[in-house]
Amino acid sequence: MKASHLANRLNRLTDAFIDGTVEKDLFENRKAGLHMEQKAIDENMAEIRAEGKGVPNRVSEFLELAGNAWLSYEMALPEEKRELVRIVTSNRLLDGKKLDLKPSIPFGDVAKRFETSNGAPYRDIPRTWDPLLEKLINWFTLNTPTWSKAGAIDPDYTKN
């Protein structure tokens, strides 16, 4: 997506140069900057492919983590439990003795997958699975989470 945006910017810059609204020195400087950005994007994509961390792999690892979150929590040591809660939740609030946990963005989508807006539940999983998968693919396309060695998501999420 960034690469196509960059190509559009380069095309507009070239059009401006051809129309005479941009001087040659300014054109060359901006063109060089756009080529550097393109090179950085290409290197980032090559790194992602080399690590095998493309969107399908990240979605798969995420779904495995989400599917096993409760069991992982039950079997974990106290320190690991804290880490898992930190990864899976956001907006943790404590009011007296009441603890309020909200799932973080991708986990919230999985948790709400069976909620319906039409008042009646769907009969099959595919009707809820397709929109959920589309949301997850979009999220993982825009956000590149850094996975820890244990297979958990780093809550800092993005890596540029």
C-alpha positions in Angstrom: 0.0 0.0 0.0 2.8 2.4 0.9 4.6 1.4 -2.4 1.6 2.4 -4.5 1.2 5.6 -2.6 4.9 6.3 -3.2 4.4 5.6 -7.0 1.5 8.0 -7.1 3.7 10.7 -5.4 6.5 10.1 -7.9 4.0 10.4 -10.8 2.6 13.7 -9.5 6.1 15.0 -9.0 7.1 14.0 -12.5 3.9 15.7 -13.9 4.7 18.9 -11.9 8.3 18.9 -13.4 6.9 18.3 -16.9 4.4 21.2 -16.4 7.2 23.4 -15.3 5.9 24.1 -11.8 8.9 22.5 -10.2 12.5 23.4 -10.9 15.0 20.7 -11.9 17.0 20.8 -8.6 13.9 20.5 -6.4 12.6 17.7 -8.7 15.9 15.8 -8.4 16.0 16.2 -4.6 12.4 15.0 -4.1 12.9 12.2 -6.6 16.0 11.0 -4.7 14.0 11.1 -1.4 11.2 9.1 -2.9 13.6 6.5 -4.3 15.2 6.2 -0.8 11.7 5.6 0.7 11.0 3.0 -2.0 14.3 1.3 -1.2 13.4 1.2 2.5 10.0 -0.3 1.8 11.6 -2.9 -0.5 14.1 -3.9 2.2 11.4 -4.1 4.8 9.3 -6.4 2.6 12.3 -8.6 1.8 13.0 -8.8 5.6 9.4 -9.9 6.3 9.5 -12.5 3.5 12.9 -13.8 4.7 11.6 -14.2 8.3 8.4 -15.9 6.9 6.3 -13.4 8.8 3.9 -12.5 6.0 0.3 -11.6 6.8 -1.0 -15.2 6.5 1.7 -16.5 9.0 1.0 -13.6 11.4 -2.7 -14.2 11.3 -2.2 -17.9 11.9 0.1 -17.4 14.8 -2.3 -14.8 16.3 -5.3 -17.2 16.0 -3.2 -19.9 17.7 -2.4 -17.6 20.5 -6.0 -16.4 20.8 -7.4 -19.9 20.7 -5.0 -21.1 23.4 -5.0 -18.0 25.6 -7.1 -19.4 28.4 -5.2 -22.7 28.6 -1.9 -20.8 28.4 -3.0 -18.6 31.2 -4.1 -21.5 33.4 -0.8 -23.4 32.9 1.5 -20.4 33.1 3.7 -19.2 36.0 2.6 -15.9 37.7 5.1 -13.9 35.7 3.9 -15.5 32.5 0.3 -14.8 33.4 1.0 -11.1 33.9 2.7 -11.0 30.5 -0.2 -12.8 28.8 -2.7 -10.4 30.4 -0.6 -7.5 29.3 -0.6 -8.8 25.7 -4.2 -9.7 25.4 -5.8 -6.8 27.2 -5.8 -3.0 27.1 -7.4 -0.4 29.3 -7.0 -2.3 32.5 -8.9 -0.4 35.2 -9.1 -1.1 39.0 -11.9 0.5 41.0 -11.6 -0.6 44.6 -11.9 -4.4 44.4 -13.4 -4.4 40.9 -11.0 -5.1 38.0 -12.1 -4.1 34.5 -10.2 -5.6 31.5 -10.8 -4.8 27.9 -9.4 -7.0 25.1 -6.8 -5.3 22.9 -7.7 -4.6 19.3 -7.2 -7.9 17.4 -8.3 -9.9 20.5 -11.4 -7.8 20.9 -12.5 -8.7 17.3 -12.1 -12.4 18.1 -14.0 -12.1 21.4 -16.9 -10.2 19.7 -17.1 -12.5 16.7 -20.4 -14.1 17.8 -22.2 -10.8 18.7 -24.9 -10.0 16.1 -26.3 -6.7 15.1 -29.5 -8.1 13.6 -30.9 -9.6 16.8 -30.6 -13.2 15.9 -27.6 -15.4 16.0 -26.2 -16.9 12.7 -26.5 -20.6 12.2 -23.0 -21.2 10.8 -19.5 -20.2 11.7 -18.7 -19.2 8.1 -21.0 -16.2 8.3 -19.0 -14.9 11.3 -15.6 -16.3 10.2 -15.4 -14.4 6.9 -15.8 -10.9 8.3 -13.5 -11.7 11.2 -10.8 -13.1 8.9 -11.1 -10.0 6.7 -10.7 -7.7 9.7 -7.7 -9.6 11.0 -6.0 -9.6 7.5 -6.6 -5.9 7.2 -5.3 -5.2 10.7 -2.2 -7.4 10.2 -1.6 -5.8 6.8 -1.5 -2.4 8.4 0.3 -3.4 11.6 3.3 -5.6 11.8 3.4 -7.1 15.3 6.7 -8.3 16.6 6.3 -11.9 17.9 8.3 -13.0 20.9 10.2 -16.2 20.9 7.4 -17.8 22.9 4.9 -17.0 20.1 3.2 -14.1 21.9 2.5 -10.7 20.5 4.6 -7.8 21.6 2.1 -5.1 22.8 4.2 -2.4 21.2 2.8 -3.9 18.0 4.3 -2.0 15.1 7.7 -2.4 13.6 8.7 -0.1 10.8 
